[in-house]
Amino acid sequence: MGDIRSMVESYWATAQARDWTAFADTLAVDVSYELPQTRERVLGREAVVRFNVEYPGEWSVEVERIVADDRQAVSWVRVTVGEEEEQGIGFFTAGPDGRIQSIVDFWPEAYQPPAGREHLVERF
């Protein structure tokens, strides 16, 4: 399919463009997405796409840097939600087909998850 660096670049570009069909194509069917600060885990392509589609507020993402090897990548991004800007670090692992198999996102501070996404996540 492609290398993990290209998948992560496409992941962020398609998220920013709100091209959810192309965004979904970067993800393995059984992708796992974790947010340690909120202790949330989202399992499966459809749920990860929906999680992003339904994320509250107007947001924008800018990629600062991506570092990758054959199977793993790390991205540093700046995300703006309304008037607030946050920086995040994401760890990505490629699946056998080259799509993103797992994502673990870290944000600067622990926070409570926004209400209304309980149907998409399990808490750990």
Phi and psi in degrees as GROMACS dihedral restraints (atoms count N, CA, C in turn):
[ dihedral_restraints ]
;  ai    aj    ak    al  type     phi  dphi    fc
    3     4     5     6     1   163.4    20    10
    4     5     6     7     1   172.8    20    10
    6     7     8     9     1   -85.1    20    10
    7     8     9    10     1   161.9    20    10
    9    10    11    12     1   -64.6    20    10
   10    11    12    13     1   -35.0    20    10
   12    13    14    15     1   -60.2    20    10
   13    14    15    16     1   -46.5    20    10
   15    16    17    18     1   -62.5    20    10
   16    17    18    19     1   -38.4    20    10
   18    19    20    21     1   -64.6    20    10
   19    20    21    22     1   -42.4    20    10
   21    22    23    24     1   -68.1    20    10
   22    23    24    25     1   -41.4    20    10
   24    25    26    27     1   -57.9    20    10
   25    26    27    28     1   -45.0    20    10
   27    28    29    30     1   -68.2    20    10
   28    29    30    31     1   -38.5    20    10
   30    31    32    33     1   -53.5    20    10
   31    32    33    34     1   -52.0    20    10
   33    34    35    36     1   -70.7    20    10
   34    35    36    37     1   -41.4    20    10
   36    37    38    39     1   -63.8    20    10
   37    38    39    40     1   -41.9    20    10
   39    40    41    42     1   -74.4    20    10
   40    41    42    43     1   -30.4    20    10
   42    43    44    45     1   -64.9    20    10
   43    44    45    46     1   -47.0    20    10
   45    46    47    48     1   -60.7    20    10
   46    47    48    49     1   -38.8    20    10
   48    49    50    51     1   -79.8    20    10
   49    50    51    52     1    -7.6    20    10
   51    52    53    54     1    57.9    20    10
   52    53    54    55     1    34.8    20    10
   54    55    56    57     1   -93.6    20    10
   55    56    57    58     1    83.2    20    10
   57    58    59    60     1   -70.2    20    10
   58    59    60    61     1   -24.8    20    10
   60    61    62    63     1   -68.9    20    10
   61    62    63    64     1   -47.2    20    10
   63    64    65    66     1   -67.6    20    10
   64    65    66    67     1   -37.7    20    10
   66    67    68    69     1   -58.1    20    10
   67    68    69    70     1   -47.9    20    10
   69    70    71    72     1   -58.7    20    10
   70    71    72    73     1   -34.8    20    10
   72    73    74    75     1   -68.4    20    10
   73    74    75    76     1   -16.1    20    10
   75    76    77    78     1   -81.1    20    10
   76    77    78    79     1   -13.4    20    10
   78    79    80    81     1  -104.7    20    10
   79    80    81    82     1   140.4    20    10
   81    82    83    84     1   -66.6    20    10
   82    83    84    85     1   153.3    20    10
   84    85    86    87     1   -57.2    20    10
   85    86    87    88     1   -38.9    20    10
   87    88    89    90     1  -104.3    20    10
   88    89    90    91     1    33.6    20    10
   90    91    92    93     1   -56.0    20    10
   91    92    93    94     1   147.4    20    10
   93    94    95    96     1  -118.9    20    10
   94    95    96    97     1   130.0    20    10
   96    97    98    99     1  -124.0    20    10
   97    98    99   100     1   121.2    20    10
   99   100   101   102     1  -121.7    20    10
  100   101   102   103     1   143.5    20    10
  102   103   104   105     1  -125.1    20    10
  103   104   105   106     1    94.2    20    10
  105   106   107   108     1   -57.7    20    10
  106   107   108   109     1   -35.6    20    10
  108   109   110   111     1   -62.8    20    10
  109   110   111   112     1   -35.6    20    10
  111   112   113   114     1  -101.4    20    10
  112   113   114   115     1    -1.6    20    10
  114   115   116   117     1    55.9    20    10
  115   116   117   118     1    44.9    20    10
  117   118   119   120     1  -112.3    20    10
  118   119   120   121     1   147.0    20    10
  120   121   122   123     1  -135.5    20    10
  121   122   123   124     1   132.3    20    10
  123   124   125   126     1  -116.7    20    10
  124   125   126   127     1   127.8    20    10
  126   127   128   129     1  -116.1    20    10
  127   128   129   130     1   129.9    20    10
  129   130   131   132     1    97.3    20    10
  130   131   132   133     1   145.5    20    10
  132   133   134   135     1   -55.4    20    10
  133   134   135   136     1   -50.3    20    10
  135   136   137   138     1   -59.9    20    10
  136   137   138   139     1   -41.3    20    10
  138   139   140   141     1   -69.0    20    10
  139   140   141   142     1   -38.4    20    10
  141   142   143   144     1   -66.0    20    10
  142   143   144   145     1   -41.7    20    10
  144   145   146   147     1   -62.5    20    10
  145   146   147   148     1   -48.1    20    10
  147   148   149   150     1   -62.4    20    10
  148   149   150   151     1   -39.1    20    10
  150   151   152   153     1   -55.1    20    10
  151   152   153   154     1   -44.0    20    10
  153   154   155   156     1   -74.2    20    10
  154   155   156   157     1   -40.0    20    10
  156   157   158   159     1   -59.8    20    10
  157   158   159   160     1   -41.2    20    10
  159   160   161   162     1   -90.2    20    10
  160   161   162   163     1     2.4    20    10
  162   163   164   165     1   -59.4    20    10
  163   164   165   166     1   129.8    20    10
  165   166   167   168     1   -70.5    20    10
  166   167   168   169     1   147.9    20    10
  168   169   170   171     1    85.8    20    10
  169   170   171   172     1   167.6    20    10
  171   172   173   174     1   -86.7    20    10
  172   173   174   175     1   123.2    20    10
  174   175   176   177     1  -132.0    20    10
  175   176   177   178     1   158.0    20    10
  177   178   179   180     1  -141.8    20    10
  178   179   180   181     1   145.9    20    10
  180   181   182   183     1  -126.2    20    10
  181   182   183   184     1   138.8    20    10
  183   184   185   186     1  -129.1    20    10
  184   185   186   187     1   124.7    20    10
  186   187   188   189     1   -81.5    20    10
  187   188   189   190     1   125.8    20    10
  189   190   191   192     1   -89.5    20    10
  190   191   192   193     1   -44.3    20    10
  192   193   194   195     1  -161.0    20    10
  193   194   195   196     1   145.9    20    10
  195   196   197   198     1  -130.0    20    10
  196   197   198   199     1   130.5    20    10
  198   199   200   201     1  -120.8    20    10
  199   200   201   202     1   131.9    20    10
  201   202   203   204     1  -146.5    20    10
  202   203   204   205     1   155.6    20    10
  204   205   206   207     1  -122.1    20    10
  205   206   207   208     1  -152.9    20    10
  207   208   209   210     1   -67.0    20    10
  208   209   210   211     1   -36.2    20    10
  210   211   212   213     1  -123.7    20    10
  211   212   213   214     1    -8.8    20    10
  213   214   215   216     1  -135.2    20    10
  214   215   216   217     1   153.9    20    10
  216   217   218   219     1  -146.7    20    10
  217   218   219   220     1   152.9    20    10
  219   220   221   222     1  -125.9    20    10
  220   221   222   223     1   133.7    20    10
  222   223   224   225     1  -121.4    20    10
  223   224   225   226     1   144.4    20    10
  225   226   227   228     1  -114.7    20    10
  226   227   228   229     1   121.7    20    10
  228   229   230   231     1  -129.1    20    10
  229   230   231   232     1   157.1    20    10
  231   232   233   234     1  -112.0    20    10
  232   233   234   235     1   124.8    20    10
  234   235   236   237     1  -117.1    20    10
  235   236   237   238     1   130.1    20    10
  237   238   239   240     1  -109.6    20    10
  238   239   240   241     1   125.5    20    10
  240   241   242   243     1  -124.9    20    10
  241   242   243   244     1   109.9    20    10
  243   244   245   246     1    62.5    20    10
  244   245   246   247     1  -121.3    20    10
  246   247   248   249     1   -93.4    20    10
  247   248   249   250     1    -8.1    20    10
  249   250   251   252     1   -96.0    20    10
  250   251   252   253     1   139.6    20    10
  252   253   254   255     1  -118.7    20    10
  253   254   255   256     1   131.8    20    10
  255   256   257   258     1  -126.1    20    10
  256   257   258   259     1   152.7    20    10
  258   259   260   261     1  -110.1    20    10
  259   260   261   262     1   141.0    20    10
  261   262   263   264     1  -135.4    20    10
  262   263   264   265     1   155.8    20    10
  264   265   266   267     1  -120.4    20    10
  265   266   267   268     1   129.0    20    10
  267   268   269   270     1  -121.4    20    10
  268   269   270   271     1   134.5    20    10
  270   271   272   273     1  -106.9    20    10
  271   272   273   274     1   125.8    20    10
  273   274   275   276     1  -120.8    20    10
  274   275   276   277     1   142.1    20    10
  276   277   278   279     1  -125.4    20    10
  277   278   279   280     1   137.9    20    10
  279   280   281   282     1   -84.8    20    10
  280   281   282   283     1   144.6    20    10
  282   283   284   285     1   -87.7    20    10
  283   284   285   286     1   179.1    20    10
  285   286   287   288     1   -58.5    20    10
  286   287   288   289     1   -29.0    20    10
  288   289   290   291     1   -91.1    20    10
  289   290   291   292     1     3.9    20    10
  291   292   293   294     1    91.0    20    10
  292   293   294   295     1   -11.9    20    10
  294   295   296   297     1   -76.2    20    10
  295   296   297   298     1   166.0    20    10
  297   298   299   300     1   -72.3    20    10
  298   299   300   301     1   120.6    20    10
  300   301   302   303     1   -94.9    20    10
  301   302   303   304     1   -37.3    20    10
  303   304   305   306     1  -145.4    20    10
  304   305   306   307     1   148.2    20    10
  306   307   308   309     1  -136.5    20    10
  307   308   309   310     1   133.0    20    10
  309   310   311   312     1  -127.4    20    10
  310   311   312   313     1   116.2    20    10
  312   313   314   315     1  -102.7    20    10
  313   314   315   316     1   133.5    20    10
  315   316   317   318     1  -118.9    20    10
  316   317   318   319     1   132.4    20    10
  318   319   320   321     1  -117.6    20    10
  319   320   321   322     1   161.9    20    10
  321   322   323   324     1   -61.8    20    10
  322   323   324   325     1   -31.4    20    10
  324   325   326   327     1  -137.4    20    10
  325   326   327   328     1   151.1    20    10
  327   328   329   330     1   -65.9    20    10
  328   329   330   331     1   146.8    20    10
  330   331   332   333     1  -152.7    20    10
  331   332   333   334     1   161.5    20    10
  333   334   335   336     1   -82.8    20    10
  334   335   336   337     1   137.3    20    10
  336   337   338   339     1   -67.1    20    10
  337   338   339   340     1   148.3    20    10
  339   340   341   342     1   -61.8    20    10
  340   341   342   343     1   147.9    20    10
  342   343   344   345     1   -68.5    20    10
  343   344   345   346     1   152.5    20    10
  345   346   347   348     1    99.7    20    10
  346   347   348   349     1     3.2    20    10
  348   349   350   351     1  -118.4    20    10
  349   350   351   352     1    15.5    20    10
  351   352   353   354     1   -59.2    20    10
  352   353   354   355     1   -29.4    20    10
  354   355   356   357     1   -71.0    20    10
  355   356   357   358     1   -11.8    20    10
  357   358   359   360     1  -107.3    20    10
  358   359   360   361     1   -15.6    20    10
  360   361   362   363     1  -124.3    20    10
  361   362   363   364     1   158.6    20    10
  363   364   365   366     1  -117.8    20    10
  364   365   366   367     1   142.4    20    10
  366   367   368   369     1   -91.8    20    10
  367   368   369   370     1   143.9    20    10
